[in-house]
Amino acid sequence: MTTYLESFQRTLQGEVLQKRDFLEIGRQAGRFPAASRYEEAEAVAEINVWCSNDYLGMGQHPDVLSAMKEAVERFGAGAGGSRNIAGTNHYHVALERELAELHGKEDALLFTSGYTANDGSLTVLAGRPEDCIVFSDEKNHASIIDGLRHSGAEKKIFRHNDVAHLAELLAAAPADRPKMIVFESVYSMNGDVAPLAEFAALAKQYDAMTYVDEVHAVGMYGPEGAGIAAREGIADEFTVVMGTLAKGFGTTGGYIAGPAALIDAVRTHSRSFIFTTALPPAVAAGALAAVRHLRSSEREREILADNAQLLHKLLAERGIPFLSDESHIVSILVGDDALCKKVHELLLQRHGIYIQSINAPSVPFGQEILRTAPSAVHTGSDVQKMVEALDQIWLDLGLPRG
């Protein structure tokens, strides 16, 4: 008799598996990007974090912390249930209204994570219309891929940010079938930006609905932090915008915003919304405080942009290769699994700098990167020191420059 474990192990034979090692850290409230590195529950060193998605430092902002503390005192720790059954709190409603207003949409809907927002929303939006064809960028996030798979809709994959290829696929599709174009504005591994205006024009030409994932853009770009589409002045040309509370807004959770009829359909039919406990009220309160602050403050966005531009400049001067200078996500190309991990280790051990190595399957084999993200709470001096440390390690290891 073959046991499950034996069968599982046989299946894995011959596969190249990358063991995931997690660095245990404790971000220091009020001092981020400083964090403590832990070993066996003991803090052993202070490090400077360069790979956090808390791009604007809102996870440490006094307004956010105060709002969360007040909400815990008023409402306790948890939501108490799903939104349908006992779990809808005043802060959920207020946050949805704020997000809808931020994006200039009729309505918004909260999810417990960005992943469940994409999965649950796309399952409904792509799956409910009969014979819908979805056109999806080849580098879309796993949550988008899963949502489209669960929808059962026919899917056409276009080459990454390739307007001509998308146009070709749209032109070949039957004119009478409903169509949806799905893409991200800022891509999380490359840091490049989609050609939003061109995609919007194609959507109008072929009468297609658009679904744009602005996870790595909300808070950081556009008027009031509404994202790349808002920065380009074309936010109203996209049907549904999806965002997160876990990056620029510093807390956790995901959301969509769009026409009331579509949002209501997702609210009614999405399993990942219906069958899960709601966000804790304190998290919603903190996110609401973050959104309101960033709608009225440009300071954090300006510092982030300055730090990203400085990092691009210094890396280019030293010939340290990186994938894109279009955003604050600066992915440094190593292109070798063992060397990428080695650079990560040397940065941590010699310089107290934490940049996580990104290896397969998160990126293809041979495209391993150090995914760097300067934040609004780094200083220009921090940027300079980080590049100097990288430059020395590049020299020590004899890594290629270009």
MIROTI-150832 format. One record per residue (C-alpha): residue in three letters; y, z, x. Coordinates in pm, 1 decimal, padded with zeros to 6 digits, m for minus. Layout:
GUTI_ala_Y_Z_X
...
//
This chain:
GUTI_met_00000.0_00000.0_00000.0
GUTI_thr_00342.5_m00096.9_00133.6
GUTI_thr_00611.5_00165.6_00088.5
GUTI_tyr_00968.0_00082.1_00003.9
GUTI_leu_01087.8_00196.3_00346.8
GUTI_glu_00832.0_m00019.3_00527.8
GUTI_ser_00933.3_m00322.0_00322.6
GUTI_phe_01298.8_m00252.5_00386.3
GUTI_gln_01247.9_m00221.4_00760.4
GUTI_arg_01049.7_m00546.4_00772.0
GUTI_thr_01331.7_m00723.3_00593.9
GUTI_leu_01576.3_m00603.6_00857.1
GUTI_gln_01364.7_m00714.4_01151.8
GUTI_gly_01538.5_m00989.2_01342.1
GUTI_glu_01877.0_m00917.6_01187.2
GUTI_val_02160.0_m00824.2_01418.5
GUTI_leu_02299.1_m00501.4_01277.8
GUTI_gln_02621.3_m00338.8_01390.0
GUTI_lys_02604.8_00038.6_01371.0
GUTI_arg_02917.6_00175.4_01212.0
GUTI_asp_03067.8_00468.6_01399.4
GUTI_phe_03345.4_00661.5_01229.6
GUTI_leu_03614.3_00848.0_01418.0
GUTI_glu_03682.5_01182.4_01253.7
GUTI_ile_04055.9_01244.5_01234.7
GUTI_gly_04303.7_01462.4_01049.4
GUTI_arg_04642.6_01306.5_00987.9
GUTI_gln_04913.6_01564.3_01054.1
GUTI_ala_05131.8_01607.3_00746.6
GUTI_gly_05494.8_01542.5_00833.1
GUTI_arg_05408.4_01411.3_01181.8
GUTI_phe_05217.5_01090.9_01108.0
GUTI_pro_05130.7_00864.5_01297.3
GUTI_ala_05017.4_01173.2_01489.3
GUTI_ala_04664.9_01285.7_01402.7
GUTI_ser_04405.2_01524.8_01537.9
GUTI_arg_04072.6_01388.2_01661.1
GUTI_tyr_03776.0_01604.0_01569.5
GUTI_glu_03434.3_01659.6_01722.8
GUTI_glu_03187.9_01891.9_01547.7
GUTI_ala_03461.8_02023.3_01317.3
GUTI_glu_03689.0_02114.1_01610.3
GUTI_ala_04018.3_01940.9_01691.0
GUTI_val_03984.2_01813.1_02046.8
GUTI_ala_04288.6_01590.6_02098.1
GUTI_glu_04604.6_01453.9_01942.2
GUTI_ile_04612.1_01078.0_01893.9
GUTI_asn_04855.7_00812.1_01775.4
GUTI_val_04715.1_00607.5_01486.2
GUTI_trp_04770.7_00230.8_01493.1
GUTI_cys_04523.7_00107.2_01232.0
GUTI_ser_04619.9_00293.4_00914.8
GUTI_asn_04698.2_00109.2_00592.4
GUTI_asp_04961.9_00372.4_00509.8
GUTI_tyr_05208.8_00112.0_00632.1
GUTI_leu_05526.8_00286.6_00518.1
GUTI_gly_05421.4_00647.6_00573.4
GUTI_met_05444.9_00726.0_00202.8
GUTI_gly_05125.6_00930.9_00222.5
GUTI_gln_05336.2_01185.8_00411.8
GUTI_his_05666.2_01143.4_00227.9
GUTI_pro_05819.3_01468.6_00094.6
GUTI_asp_05883.7_01318.2_m00251.3
GUTI_val_05519.2_01217.0_m00283.3
GUTI_leu_05383.2_01550.1_m00163.1
GUTI_ser_05617.7_01742.4_m00392.7
GUTI_ala_05519.5_01533.2_m00695.3
GUTI_met_05149.6_01582.3_m00626.0
GUTI_lys_05183.6_01957.5_m00579.8
GUTI_glu_05378.4_01991.2_m00903.8
GUTI_ala_05121.0_01785.5_m01095.0
GUTI_val_04831.8_01994.6_m00960.2
GUTI_glu_05009.9_02311.3_m01074.4
GUTI_arg_05067.0_02163.2_m01422.0
GUTI_phe_04744.1_01973.9_m01485.4
GUTI_gly_04482.2_02090.0_m01234.5
GUTI_ala_04273.0_01879.7_m00999.8
GUTI_gly_04097.2_01615.9_m01209.0
GUTI_ala_04170.7_01389.8_m01504.0
GUTI_gly_03891.2_01537.9_m01713.8
GUTI_gly_03730.0_01212.4_m01819.7
GUTI_ser_03762.6_00838.7_m01853.2
GUTI_arg_04086.6_00694.3_m01989.7
GUTI_asn_03907.5_00623.4_m02318.3
GUTI_ile_03778.6_00978.4_m02355.2
GUTI_ala_04016.5_01265.1_m02276.9
GUTI_gly_04132.9_01127.7_m01942.4
GUTI_thr_04468.3_00959.1_m02012.7
GUTI_asn_04756.5_01165.0_m01877.1
GUTI_his_05132.7_01120.9_m01906.3
GUTI_tyr_05148.9_01016.5_m01540.2
GUTI_his_04901.2_00731.9_m01595.6
GUTI_val_05118.7_00591.0_m01872.1
GUTI_ala_05444.1_00638.0_m01677.2
GUTI_leu_05297.4_00475.6_m01364.7
GUTI_glu_05171.4_00172.2_m01558.6
GUTI_arg_05515.8_00123.8_m01710.1
GUTI_glu_05678.4_00153.0_m01367.0
GUTI_leu_05440.9_m00102.1_m01213.4
GUTI_ala_05488.8_m00349.6_m01497.4
GUTI_glu_05864.7_m00318.6_m01451.1
GUTI_leu_05835.5_m00356.2_m01072.5
GUTI_his_05657.5_m00690.2_m01114.2
GUTI_gly_05854.3_m00811.5_m01415.2
GUTI_lys_05539.7_m00824.6_m01630.8
GUTI_glu_05471.3_m00714.4_m01987.0
GUTI_asp_05203.1_m00458.7_m01905.9
GUTI_ala_04997.3_m00302.2_m01627.7
GUTI_leu_04663.0_m00125.1_m01599.3
GUTI_leu_04546.3_00135.6_m01346.7
GUTI_phe_04206.3_00145.6_m01179.8
GUTI_thr_04055.7_00405.9_m00950.3
GUTI_ser_04064.0_00168.3_m00652.3
GUTI_gly_04179.5_m00177.3_m00552.4
GUTI_tyr_03816.7_m00282.6_m00528.1
GUTI_thr_03739.3_m00186.5_m00888.4
GUTI_ala_04066.6_m00344.8_m01001.2
GUTI_asn_03963.9_m00684.6_m00862.5
GUTI_asp_03600.4_m00657.9_m00962.2
GUTI_gly_03665.9_m00531.6_m01314.3
GUTI_ser_03963.0_m00754.9_m01389.2
GUTI_leu_03816.4_m01080.5_m01261.3
GUTI_thr_03486.5_m01016.2_m01436.4
GUTI_val_03679.6_m01026.6_m01763.3
GUTI_leu_03957.3_m01276.1_m01689.5
GUTI_ala_03724.6_m01537.2_m01539.2
GUTI_gly_03427.0_m01458.1_m01760.2
GUTI_arg_03570.3_m01441.9_m02111.3
GUTI_pro_03713.9_m01797.1_m02144.1
GUTI_glu_03433.5_m02042.7_m02214.6
GUTI_asp_03363.3_m02289.9_m01930.9
GUTI_cys_03630.3_m02147.5_m01699.8
GUTI_ile_03638.8_m02288.8_m01346.3
GUTI_val_03771.9_m02059.2_m01074.3
GUTI_phe_03924.2_m02191.1_m00751.7
GUTI_ser_03898.8_m01921.7_m00485.9
GUTI_asp_04023.6_m01908.1_m00125.2
GUTI_glu_03734.6_m01889.2_00122.2
GUTI_lys_03878.6_m01576.9_00284.4
GUTI_asn_03929.0_m01378.5_m00034.8
GUTI_his_03831.5_m01012.8_m00025.6
GUTI_ala_03478.7_m00895.4_m00108.5
GUTI_ser_03606.9_m00735.7_m00430.1
GUTI_ile_03733.5_m01075.8_m00548.9
GUTI_ile_03403.5_m01237.9_m00456.4
GUTI_asp_03210.9_m00972.1_m00648.0
GUTI_gly_03436.6_m00993.3_m00953.4
GUTI_leu_03394.7_m01369.7_m00973.2
GUTI_arg_03020.3_m01340.8_m00922.5
GUTI_his_02996.5_m01085.2_m01203.4
GUTI_ser_03204.9_m01305.8_m01432.4
GUTI_gly_02944.8_m01581.4_m01427.8
GUTI_ala_03221.1_m01842.6_m01410.7
GUTI_glu_03178.9_m02162.9_m01213.6
GUTI_lys_03343.7_m02121.0_m00875.7
GUTI_lys_03496.3_m02373.2_m00635.6
GUTI_ile_03586.6_m02250.6_m00286.0
GUTI_phe_03884.5_m02407.6_m00111.4
GUTI_arg_03948.7_m02386.3_00260.8
GUTI_his_04170.7_m02097.9_00363.9
GUTI_asn_04533.8_m02157.9_00259.7
GUTI_asp_04457.5_m02533.0_00239.9
GUTI_val_04686.2_m02677.9_m00027.6
GUTI_ala_04544.6_m03030.4_00002.5
GUTI_his_04186.9_m02911.7_m00042.0
GUTI_leu_04280.5_m02705.8_m00348.1
GUTI_ala_04462.0_m03006.2_m00495.9
GUTI_glu_04154.7_m03221.3_m00436.2
GUTI_leu_03927.4_m02973.9_m00615.0
GUTI_leu_04165.4_m02934.3_m00907.8
GUTI_ala_04199.5_m03310.2_m00948.4
GUTI_ala_03820.3_m03349.8_m00961.0
GUTI_ala_03775.0_m03086.5_m01233.1
GUTI_pro_03759.1_m03184.5_m01602.0
GUTI_ala_04108.8_m03170.4_m01749.4
GUTI_asp_03998.6_m02992.2_m02066.7
GUTI_arg_03832.2_m02691.9_m01894.4
GUTI_pro_04027.8_m02366.7_m01841.3
GUTI_lys_04113.9_m02307.6_m01476.6
GUTI_met_04206.1_m02008.6_m01263.0
GUTI_ile_04331.5_m02002.6_m00902.4
GUTI_val_04264.1_m01678.9_m00711.5
GUTI_phe_04406.3_m01591.3_m00370.7
GUTI_glu_04573.0_m01318.2_m00166.3
GUTI_ser_04933.7_m01320.3_m00051.7
GUTI_val_04875.0_m01141.2_00282.4
GUTI_tyr_04524.2_m01153.0_00426.4
GUTI_ser_04397.5_m00822.4_00556.5
GUTI_met_04218.1_m00939.4_00872.2
GUTI_asn_04425.2_m01237.1_00988.4
GUTI_gly_04762.1_m01109.6_00868.9
GUTI_asp_04862.1_m01459.9_00757.8
GUTI_val_05046.8_m01543.0_00435.4
GUTI_ala_04940.4_m01782.6_00160.9
GUTI_pro_05158.1_m02085.1_00068.6
GUTI_leu_05256.4_m01932.9_m00264.4
GUTI_ala_05510.6_m02196.0_m00371.2
GUTI_glu_05262.7_m02479.4_m00319.7
GUTI_phe_04989.1_m02292.0_m00507.3
GUTI_ala_05228.9_m02223.3_m00793.1
GUTI_ala_05320.0_m02592.1_m00813.6
GUTI_leu_04953.1_m02691.7_m00830.9
GUTI_ala_04886.7_m02432.4_m01099.2
GUTI_lys_05169.3_m02577.4_m01307.5
GUTI_gln_05051.2_m02933.9_m01250.5
GUTI_tyr_04693.6_m02859.0_m01359.2
GUTI_asp_04774.8_m02594.4_m01621.0
GUTI_ala_04583.3_m02325.6_m01430.8
GUTI_met_04618.1_m01951.0_m01458.1
GUTI_thr_04696.3_m01772.9_m01129.0
GUTI_tyr_04572.2_m01437.9_m01002.0
GUTI_val_04739.4_m01321.3_m00681.4
GUTI_asp_04617.2_m01020.4_m00485.3
GUTI_glu_04925.7_m00858.4_m00325.1
GUTI_val_04743.7_m00552.8_m00192.0
GUTI_his_04885.5_m00584.7_00160.7
GUTI_ala_05232.0_m00682.5_00036.3
GUTI_val_05335.9_m00443.0_m00241.8
GUTI_gly_05582.8_m00189.5_m00109.5
GUTI_met_05637.6_m00386.6_00213.2
GUTI_tyr_05795.6_m00714.2_00098.4
GUTI_gly_06035.5_m00847.5_m00161.3
GUTI_pro_06307.6_m00687.3_m00371.1
GUTI_glu_06210.7_m00326.4_m00447.2
GUTI_gly_05879.8_m00385.7_m00268.3
GUTI_ala_05741.8_m00612.9_m00540.0
GUTI_gly_05554.8_m00835.0_m00290.8
GUTI_ile_05558.1_m01177.1_m00127.0
GUTI_ala_05593.7_m01372.6_m00452.2
GUTI_ala_05903.0_m01168.0_m00534.9
GUTI_arg_06036.8_m01221.4_m00182.7
GUTI_glu_06005.7_m01596.5_m00236.7
GUTI_gly_06175.7_m01570.1_m00576.9
GUTI_ile_05874.1_m01707.7_m00764.2
GUTI_ala_05703.8_m01395.0_m00902.2
GUTI_asp_05736.0_m01520.7_m01259.3
GUTI_glu_05527.6_m01828.2_m01170.8
GUTI_phe_05210.0_m01621.4_m01126.2
GUTI_thr_05015.1_m01503.5_m01428.1
GUTI_val_04856.8_m01182.7_m01299.0
GUTI_val_04945.3_m00982.0_m00990.6
GUTI_met_04701.2_m00730.7_m00848.5
GUTI_gly_04810.2_m00448.1_m00621.7
GUTI_thr_04705.6_m00118.2_m00473.3
GUTI_leu_04847.8_00231.6_m00453.1
GUTI_ala_04648.7_00303.9_m00136.0
GUTI_lys_04851.3_00114.7_00124.3
GUTI_gly_05227.3_00072.1_00094.2
GUTI_phe_05241.0_00344.3_m00172.7
GUTI_gly_05035.4_00587.1_00034.8
GUTI_thr_04795.1_00734.1_m00224.0
GUTI_thr_04490.5_00571.1_m00385.4
GUTI_gly_04402.8_00347.0_m00678.3
GUTI_gly_04453.4_m00014.1_m00783.5
GUTI_tyr_04623.7_m00199.8_m01066.1
GUTI_ile_04693.6_m00532.6_m01230.1
GUTI_ala_05013.3_m00642.9_m01404.8
GUTI_gly_05060.4_m00942.3_m01631.6
GUTI_pro_05081.8_m01065.6_m01991.8
GUTI_ala_05005.4_m00794.4_m02246.2
GUTI_ala_04722.7_m00993.1_m02408.3
GUTI_leu_04537.7_m01032.6_m02077.1
GUTI_ile_04591.0_m00670.7_m01973.2
GUTI_asp_04465.9_m00553.6_m02312.9
GUTI_ala_04153.7_m00770.5_m02276.6
GUTI_val_04077.1_m00611.7_m01940.7
GUTI_arg_04147.5_m00265.5_m02080.1
GUTI_thr_03903.8_m00334.0_m02363.9
GUTI_his_03620.0_m00507.4_m02176.7
GUTI_ser_03626.9_m00410.8_m01807.8
GUTI_arg_03330.5_m00189.7_m01723.7
GUTI_ser_03487.2_m00059.8_m01402.2
GUTI_phe_03780.5_00064.7_m01609.9
GUTI_ile_03595.1_00194.7_m01914.4
GUTI_phe_03302.7_00371.1_m01751.8
GUTI_thr_03472.1_00575.4_m01481.6
GUTI_thr_03678.0_00891.4_m01459.8
GUTI_ala_04052.5_00830.2_m01445.2
GUTI_leu_04266.8_00885.5_m01138.2
GUTI_pro_04359.0_01253.6_m01097.0
GUTI_pro_04702.8_01314.1_m01252.7
GUTI_ala_04832.7_01440.6_m00917.6
GUTI_val_04742.6_01108.5_m00753.3
GUTI_ala_04919.5_00915.8_m01028.4
GUTI_ala_05221.8_01145.1_m00994.8
GUTI_gly_05233.3_01089.7_m00618.4
GUTI_ala_05201.5_00715.2_m00659.5
GUTI_leu_05477.3_00713.0_m00920.5
GUTI_ala_05706.3_00898.3_m00680.8
GUTI_ala_05623.2_00649.7_m00404.0
GUTI_val_05689.0_00344.1_m00621.8
GUTI_arg_06019.9_00484.7_m00744.8
GUTI_his_06131.5_00573.6_m00392.3
GUTI_leu_06047.8_00231.1_m00251.6
GUTI_arg_06218.4_00053.6_m00540.0
GUTI_ser_06544.0_00218.1_m00434.4
GUTI_ser_06505.1_00234.2_m00054.4
GUTI_glu_06504.7_m00056.5_00191.8
GUTI_arg_06490.1_00165.2_00499.4
GUTI_glu_06110.9_00180.3_00528.9
GUTI_arg_06072.4_m00197.4_00487.8
GUTI_glu_06339.5_m00265.2_00748.7
GUTI_ile_06176.7_m00036.8_01008.4
GUTI_leu_05834.3_m00188.4_00940.4
GUTI_ala_05969.9_m00541.0_00987.2
GUTI_asp_06148.5_m00444.0_01310.5
GUTI_asn_05834.5_m00283.1_01453.5
GUTI_ala_05616.1_m00580.9_01359.4
GUTI_gln_05860.9_m00828.3_01515.7
GUTI_leu_05882.4_m00620.1_01834.3
GUTI_leu_05504.2_m00601.6_01856.9
GUTI_his_05470.8_m00979.4_01810.9
GUTI_lys_05729.7_m01035.3_02085.2
GUTI_leu_05578.2_m00797.2_02340.5
GUTI_leu_05222.5_m00921.8_02289.7
GUTI_ala_05335.1_m01283.1_02324.7
GUTI_glu_05524.8_m01203.6_02646.2
GUTI_arg_05209.4_m01059.0_02800.1
GUTI_gly_04979.1_m01332.4_02673.2
GUTI_ile_04765.6_m01092.3_02469.5
GUTI_pro_04622.5_m01313.9_02193.6
GUTI_phe_04678.6_m01225.1_01826.9
GUTI_leu_04604.9_m01418.2_01510.6
GUTI_ser_04933.1_m01437.3_01318.5
GUTI_asp_05298.2_m01337.8_01340.6
GUTI_glu_05359.4_m01378.9_00966.0
GUTI_ser_05318.5_m01015.0_00863.4
GUTI_his_05293.8_m00654.4_00975.9
GUTI_ile_04915.3_m00691.7_01020.3
GUTI_val_04870.1_m00784.5_01386.6
GUTI_ser_04507.8_m00865.5_01465.2
GUTI_ile_04448.5_m00876.8_01840.9
GUTI_leu_04172.1_m01122.3_01924.5
GUTI_val_03897.7_m01006.8_02163.2
GUTI_gly_03615.2_m01230.2_02042.2
GUTI_asp_03327.7_m01025.1_02181.0
GUTI_asp_03150.1_m00735.2_02012.7
GUTI_ala_03090.3_m00513.8_02317.5
GUTI_leu_03431.5_m00581.4_02473.1
GUTI_cys_03611.9_m00512.3_02146.5
GUTI_lys_03445.6_m00171.1_02123.8
GUTI_lys_03523.0_m00110.1_02491.5
GUTI_val_03894.9_m00177.2_02443.9
GUTI_his_03893.8_00059.6_02144.7
GUTI_glu_03726.1_00331.2_02354.3
GUTI_leu_03959.9_00292.3_02651.8
GUTI_leu_04270.3_00303.0_02433.1
GUTI_leu_04145.1_00624.8_02277.2
GUTI_gln_04021.5_00796.4_02593.7
GUTI_arg_04298.6_00697.0_02836.4
GUTI_his_04600.8_00671.7_02611.9
GUTI_gly_04528.5_00865.3_02290.9
GUTI_ile_04584.0_00545.3_02090.4
GUTI_tyr_04354.3_00478.3_01795.6
GUTI_ile_04297.3_00112.4_01703.2
GUTI_gln_03966.3_00050.7_01530.3
GUTI_ser_03756.9_m00240.9_01652.5
GUTI_ile_03660.4_m00476.9_01369.2
GUTI_asn_03318.1_m00628.4_01414.5
GUTI_ala_03067.4_m00829.4_01208.5
GUTI_pro_03012.8_m00846.0_00917.6
GUTI_ser_03379.1_m00763.5_00847.0
GUTI_val_03464.5_m01063.5_01066.0
GUTI_pro_03232.1_m01341.8_01185.6
GUTI_phe_03044.3_m01296.9_01514.0
GUTI_gly_03262.4_m01413.7_01801.7
GUTI_gln_03584.7_m01332.7_01615.0
GUTI_glu_03596.7_m00957.3_01678.7
GUTI_ile_03946.4_m00809.8_01661.5
GUTI_leu_04150.5_m00495.7_01705.7
GUTI_arg_04327.9_m00473.1_01371.0
GUTI_thr_04666.3_m00324.2_01451.1
GUTI_ala_04925.5_m00222.1_01195.6
GUTI_pro_05258.2_m00084.2_01315.3
GUTI_ser_05409.7_00136.6_01048.2
GUTI_ala_05753.2_00246.4_00938.2
GUTI_val_05689.0_00583.0_01104.1
GUTI_his_05622.5_00437.6_01450.3
GUTI_thr_05917.9_00410.2_01685.8
GUTI_gly_06017.0_00125.0_01913.4
GUTI_ser_05903.5_00343.7_02203.5
GUTI_asp_05561.5_00380.9_02038.2
GUTI_val_05532.7_00002.2_02018.2
GUTI_gln_05629.2_m00037.7_02384.0
GUTI_lys_05377.0_00222.9_02501.5
GUTI_met_05096.4_00073.5_02294.4
GUTI_val_05150.3_m00275.9_02436.4
GUTI_glu_05170.8_m00139.9_02790.9
GUTI_ala_04838.4_00037.8_02738.6
GUTI_leu_04680.2_m00281.0_02601.8
GUTI_asp_04820.2_m00482.7_02890.1
GUTI_gln_04663.5_m00249.8_03146.5
GUTI_ile_04325.0_m00257.2_02972.9
GUTI_trp_04342.0_m00636.6_02948.2
GUTI_leu_04398.2_m00641.9_03323.7
GUTI_asp_04121.7_m00391.7_03401.5
GUTI_leu_03862.7_m00576.0_03192.7
GUTI_gly_03973.8_m00924.3_03297.9
GUTI_leu_04019.5_m01035.5_02936.7
GUTI_pro_04156.7_m01385.8_02871.2
GUTI_arg_04523.8_m01432.9_02793.5
GUTI_gly_04682.0_m01710.5_02597.3
//
